[in-house]
Amino acid sequence: MSSVESVATELRSSGAELVTALQSTKEIKRQAFERLDQASRELARLLKGSEQLPRQIVNDLYVTAKILENEAPYSKDSAAVGQMASALYMTFDLILLGESHEDRRPGVPRIR
């Protein structure tokens, strides 16, 4: 299994755990989000600069962020769930731009 495939497996697993708990019991599984965030950041790092993207994996990330955004108003901590969605959207955007989080350093100007 390639690195991208193993990261995709973790992304799907932790995303499903987070979303299922949020939708069924409104519980926020922060550890599942941490694993999801780490997997998505690793995915961005692995795909950095790629001309072709694995559509299904990138879509899984987007759909998970969209579910979190939609569930936020109904969760026990809507601000936290909204921030989780925003973090995933940021990673999704970076993947589409061919960048990773390491390219975005606070306080350092970006010159292309």
C-alpha positions as CSV (number, residue, x, y, z in Angstrom):
1,M,0.0,0.0,0.0
2,S,1.4,3.4,-1.0
3,S,1.8,6.3,1.4
4,V,-1.2,8.1,-0.1
5,E,-3.4,5.0,0.2
6,S,-2.4,4.5,3.9
7,V,-3.1,8.2,4.6
8,A,-6.4,7.9,2.8
9,T,-7.4,4.9,4.9
10,E,-6.7,6.9,8.1
11,L,-8.5,9.9,6.7
12,R,-11.6,7.8,5.9
13,S,-11.5,5.9,9.2
14,S,-11.1,8.9,11.5
15,G,-13.5,11.0,9.4
16,A,-16.2,8.3,9.7
17,E,-15.7,8.0,13.5
18,L,-16.0,11.8,13.9
19,V,-19.0,12.2,11.7
20,T,-20.9,9.2,13.0
21,A,-20.5,10.3,16.6
22,L,-21.5,13.9,15.7
23,Q,-24.6,12.9,13.7
24,S,-25.8,10.1,16.1
25,T,-25.1,11.4,19.6
26,K,-23.9,15.0,18.9
27,E,-20.7,14.0,20.6
28,I,-17.5,15.7,19.4
29,K,-14.7,13.1,19.2
30,R,-11.6,15.4,19.4
31,Q,-9.1,12.6,19.2
32,A,-10.8,11.4,15.9
33,F,-10.5,15.0,14.6
34,E,-6.8,15.2,15.6
35,R,-6.2,12.0,13.6
36,L,-8.2,13.3,10.7
37,D,-6.4,16.7,10.7
38,Q,-3.0,15.0,10.8
39,A,-4.0,12.6,8.0
40,S,-5.3,15.5,5.9
41,R,-2.1,17.5,6.5
42,E,0.0,14.5,5.5
43,L,-2.1,14.1,2.4
44,A,-1.5,17.7,1.4
45,R,2.3,17.2,2.0
46,L,2.3,14.0,-0.2
47,L,0.3,15.6,-3.0
48,K,2.1,18.9,-2.9
49,G,2.9,20.0,-6.5
50,S,1.0,17.1,-8.1
51,E,-0.6,17.8,-11.4
52,Q,-3.1,14.9,-10.9
53,L,-5.0,14.4,-7.7
54,P,-6.7,11.2,-6.4
55,R,-10.3,12.5,-6.9
56,Q,-12.0,10.1,-4.4
57,I,-9.6,10.9,-1.5
58,V,-9.8,14.7,-2.0
59,N,-13.6,14.4,-2.3
60,D,-13.7,12.5,1.0
61,L,-11.9,15.3,2.7
62,Y,-14.3,17.9,1.2
63,V,-17.4,15.9,2.1
64,T,-16.2,15.4,5.7
65,A,-15.7,19.2,6.0
66,K,-19.1,19.9,4.5
67,I,-20.8,17.5,6.9
68,L,-19.0,19.1,9.9
69,E,-20.1,22.6,8.6
70,N,-23.7,21.4,8.3
71,E,-23.8,19.6,11.7
72,A,-22.1,22.5,13.6
73,P,-25.4,24.3,14.5
74,Y,-26.8,21.2,16.0
75,S,-23.7,20.0,18.0
76,K,-22.9,20.6,21.6
77,D,-20.2,23.1,20.7
78,S,-21.0,24.7,17.3
79,A,-17.9,26.9,17.4
80,A,-15.5,24.0,17.8
81,V,-17.2,22.0,15.1
82,G,-17.2,25.0,12.8
83,Q,-13.4,25.5,13.4
84,M,-12.9,21.8,12.6
85,A,-14.7,22.3,9.3
86,S,-12.6,25.4,8.5
87,A,-9.4,23.6,9.2
88,L,-10.4,20.8,6.8
89,Y,-11.5,23.4,4.1
90,M,-8.1,25.1,4.5
91,T,-6.3,21.8,3.9
92,F,-8.6,21.1,0.9
93,D,-7.8,24.5,-0.6
94,L,-4.1,24.0,-0.1
95,I,-4.3,20.6,-1.9
96,L,-6.0,22.2,-4.9
97,L,-3.3,24.9,-4.9
98,G,-0.6,22.3,-4.9
99,E,0.7,23.5,-1.5
100,S,0.9,22.2,2.0
101,H,0.7,23.7,5.4
102,E,4.5,24.1,5.6
103,D,4.2,26.7,2.8
104,R,2.0,28.9,4.9
105,R,4.0,30.3,7.8
106,P,2.4,33.0,10.0
107,G,4.3,36.3,9.9
108,V,6.3,35.4,6.8
109,P,5.4,37.1,3.6
110,R,4.6,34.9,0.6
111,I,6.4,35.8,-2.5
112,R,5.8,33.9,-5.7
